[in-house]
Amino acid sequence: MAKPLRFRYAPGKWTAERVHNNIFRSLDANLGATARTPWFRPPPGYEAKRFEMDNGDIALFCWTDRDDGPAEIGGGPAGYWLGNTETPESLWRTDKYGFEQVPYPVGRWAQRELLAQLHEESPWLKPYPHVSWFFLPVFLSKDGRETTREFFTEYAAGFPDATQTDALEFFESFLRTGALDDYRAVMAGKLGTSEYLDETRMAAAMGEFVVGRLLVDAGYKITPEIEVTTGHSIDYRADPIGSDGSNGVLVEVTRPLPPNRRAIDSPTRAIKETASSKATGQLDAHAGGVVLFVDCSSFPDDDWQTILAAQPMVNHKPAVIFRARPDGRFEGYTVGSVPLELTSELRQK
């Protein structure tokens, strides 16, 4: 399975002739390719080519004689490759870098090219610029470009009884805040780049974004992937806006399957077993040091109302059991003493 899009950094002097011989010929021989002028002006001081393959793959390559490489490399003349196709042999042993690691003009140019490509292929994403930009590395990845978009169009990103528009507006509203911009590489990658669509895994990944929105809406600054002494990573640290981060609250997210998609036919047993599995595994060493968020956003109305009426305990304290709806409403209850102020966000009917 290919990973989210990243640049390949190819140091050395590149010329139009070398690009033709070492890159274009390889692509054309294996896939059938056309070398075109880029849709957007290349970065100042760079030359660039856009390659379009007969199977729908695309790739970009720009090069410069300037001392403009990644800081950890030391710069110098180089080329930058980015594409969702096979890598030409001449670039096999090159190092990979994220969008934020290459020179800013290179990253900005490439993203303009790719966003235009994405919106041409999937015009329904154009009204959602933040979703488009944030998930661009997977929406145009080699293996996952169809499945990740299908997850939004056919499965409403994990929301039952919702449309793709409902789901897109929910996540656009959250990503518009910029709360996760600095962590795009790791967070976008959680959606995955598999050519086989796994709704369960992808919905679980989006549960982290749902909890992220709940925390941000409640007035917290979030930092994902917090490494702890047990060797695990906890999903978030939540800090009140303006705090120094010295006493943030650790948050772990789990998203149980609804009863209609598992052997257990009881909504309350479903959340109890999922929470227990998380509590006796990753969270066991932390005792009460982590707030467990049990995201029931995949549950249909009837199952959720059963849970909300019974408010069952789970095998971890403190915990937040909740469900989000695409219009931004959150309903739920807490177990134990939750060190987060969520009263205004967790409404009950």
N, C-alpha and C positions, 0 to 999 in steps of 0.2 A: 504494500500500500504506500503510495507516494505521500509525502508530507505537504503541508501548506506551502504556497509559493514562497520561494526565497531566491535571492540573487546568487549567481556564481561570479566570483571576482577573479578575473583572469589577468594577472599582471604581465606587462610586456608591451612592446610596440605593436599596435594593430593598424592595418591599412584596409582600404576598401577591397584590395586584391586578396589580402589574407582572410578577411571575413568571407569573401566569395568562395575561396578555395577550402578553407577549414571548417566553415559553418554551413553555408548554403548548399554546397555540393553534397555534404553528408545528409542533410535533411531531405533534399530533393531525391537522392538515390533511394532512401529508405521509405519515405512517406509521400513524396510528391510535394514540392514546395514552391511558393512564389515569394520573391523578395520585393518588398514595397517600401516606398517612402512612408515614414511614420505619419500617423494622423495629426500629431501635435509636434510643434517645433522642439527639437532636442535641447538639452541643457546647453547653455553658452559654453563654447569650447569643445563640444562633443559632436561627433557624427553618429548617425544611428540608422538601423534598418529594422523593419518589421517583417517577420516571416509568417506566412499563412499557409498551413498544410492542407492537403486535400481532404483529410479526415476531420477538419474543424479545429485542430490544434493551432495555437498561435505562440509566437516567441518574439522577444525584443532583444536587441543587442546594441549597445552604445559604447563608444570608445573615445579616448582622449590621450593627448601627449602631455597633459598637465599633471602636476604633482597633486593628485586629488583623490587618493585611495583612502580606505578606512584607516582611522588613526592607529589602530593596533598593528596594521601592516607597515605603515610608514609612507604610503603614497606611491607616486611614480606613475608613468604611463600604464594604462590598463583598459580592459574592457569589462562590461557588466552584462551578463546574460540573465534573462528571466523568461520562463515559458512553462506551459503545461503540456509539453511534448517531450519526446526523447531528447536526451542531451547529446550533442555531437561529441565524438570521441576526443576531439581536441580540448574539450572542457571537462573531461571526466575527473581529473585530479585537482580541480580547483576548489577553493574553500567557499562555503556558503554563508550568506549574511542576510539578516532581515531588512525590511524596508527602512527601519529607523537607524540601521548601522551603516548604510551606504551614504555617500554625500547627498545632502538634502535635495539639490536640483535633480539628481538622478532618480531618487525615490519619487519625487513629485511628478516628474515627467512620466515615469513608468505607470504610476497610479492613474494619471489622466488617460493614458492609452487603454489601460485595462478596464477602468470604469466605463469608458465609452463602449468598449467591447461588451462588457457585461450588460449594459443597458440596451445595446442593440440586440443581443441574444434574448434578454429577459426584460422587456420594457416595463413590466409590472413592478420592477425594483426601482425605477427612476424616481418616483415620488418619495422614496425613502433613502436619502443620501447617506445617512449615518449607518443604517443597516448595510447598505451597499459597500461603504468604505470599510467598516469594521470587519465584515466577513469576506472581503475581497480575496484574501489569501486562500480561502477554502472554496468560495463560489467559483473561482477560476482555477482550482487545483487540477492536477493531471487526472486523478482517479475520482475525486469527489465533486466535480463541478455539476454533475447532473443530480446526484442524490441529495446534496445539501440544499439545492434550490427546490427540489421536489418536496423535501421535508417542510418547507414553508407553504408551497402551493397546495399539496395534497393532504398534509397532516396538520396544518395550522400551527406548526412549531410546537406541537404537543398539547394544544388546547382542545378539549372536546367540544363539539357543537359550536365551532367557531369557523370563520372564514380566514383565508390568507390575509385579507385586509385587516381583520381584527388583530391577528398575531403581529403583523408588520407594524401596525400603529403602536402596539404595546411596547415592542422592543425599540422602535424608533424613538419613542418618548424617553426611554431610559438611556439609550446610547447617545442621545442628543446632549445629555448632561456632561458628557466627557469623562465620567467617573472611571471608566476603564480604558481610556485612550492609551495610557502609558503601558498597558498590559495586553494590548491587542494580540501580539504574537502568540502568547500562551493561551489566552482566553478564546480567541477565534478558533484555534486549533482543536479545542475541546469538542467542537461540533463534528470533527472528523473529516477524513478525506477518502473514505472507502467507496468503491464503486457499487457496493451492496448496501441498500438502505436499511438501517437498523433503528426503527422508530423508538424502541425502548431506550437504547443507549443515547440517542440524540436528544430525546425528551429529558433524560436525566441530566445531560450536559446543560440544557437550557434552563434547568431548575436553578443552577447557580446564577444565571442572569436574572431570573425571577426574584430570587432572594436579594440579589444586588439592588434591584429596583426598590424592593420593600425597604431596605436599609437606607438607601439614598433618599427616598421619599420621606423617611422618618427623620432625616437630618444628620445622617452619619456619613463620614468619609470612609471608603472601603479600600482595603489593600488585599489583593488575592494571593493565594499560594504562600501561606506563612509556614516556614519550616520550623519544626519543634524538635525537642531533644530526643524524642522517640524515633526519629528518622522519617516521620510522616510529614506531609504538608496538609495544613488545615485550610479550608476553602477561603476564609476571609478573616481579616481583623477589622472591626468596626470601631471607629474613633469619632467622638463628637466633633463637629466642625470647629476648628480653631484650637483644638487640643494639641499637645505636643506628642501624642502617640504613646506615652509611657504607660498608660493604663487602659489600652484598648481591649475590646471584648472579642475573643475568638469565636468563630461561627463555622459550623460544619453543616452541609446540606445533604439531605437524602430525599429521593423521590420514589415513593412506593408505586408499584403497578396497581391500577384499579382492579377490583374483584373480577370484572368481566374479561380480564386478560391474564388471570392466574388461577391456580387450583383452589385457592381460598375464596369462599363466596361471601365472606363477611368483611365489610369495610373496616370495622374496628380491628379485627384480627390482622388485616392487611397492614395497617399502619403500625400496629404493635410489633409484628414480626420484623418489619423492615427497620424500625427504630432499634429493636433489640439486636439485630444483626450488626448494625453500625456501632451500638453502644458496647457490645462485648468484643468488638474487634478493634477498630482504629481508635476509638475514644476511651477504651478501658483504662489506659494508663493516665488519662487526664482527670479522672473522677469528675468533679463538677466544674472543671476549668473551661469547658467548651459548651456553648449553647448549640443544641441540635435543632435545626430547622427541618421539619418534616413537610415537604412540599406536596400537597394533594391536588395540585392544579390539573392533573390528568384525570381526576375523578369526575364522573358526571354528577349532575345536580342531586339525584336521589341518594347516591352513596355518600356524598358530602354532607347532606342534611342529616343523615343517620349519625355520622361522626360528630357533627356540630351539636346535635341534641344530646348525645351520650357523653361527649368530651372524655374519652377514655384516657387513662394514664398510660405513659410509655416508660420503657425501661431505661430512662436517662433523664436526669435533671441537671440544669434547666433545659427546657425544650419549648419550641414554638410549633404548634400544629396549625397549618393554614392552607388556604386555597386562594389563588389569584384568578381573576377573570380578565379577559383582554381589554376591558374598558378601564382597567387600573384599580378596580376594587379588590381589597384583600379582606378575607374573613378568617377568623381563627381564635385560638385560645392558647394559653400558656400552661406549662407544668413546672412547678418549682418556682424559685425566685430568679426571674430573668433580668439580668443587669442591663437591659436596653429599654428605652422608652418607646413603646410601640402602640400605645393606647389609641392614638389618633388614626393609626393606619389599620389596625386589626379591628374592623367593625363586625358586629354580629347582627343578623336580622332579628 
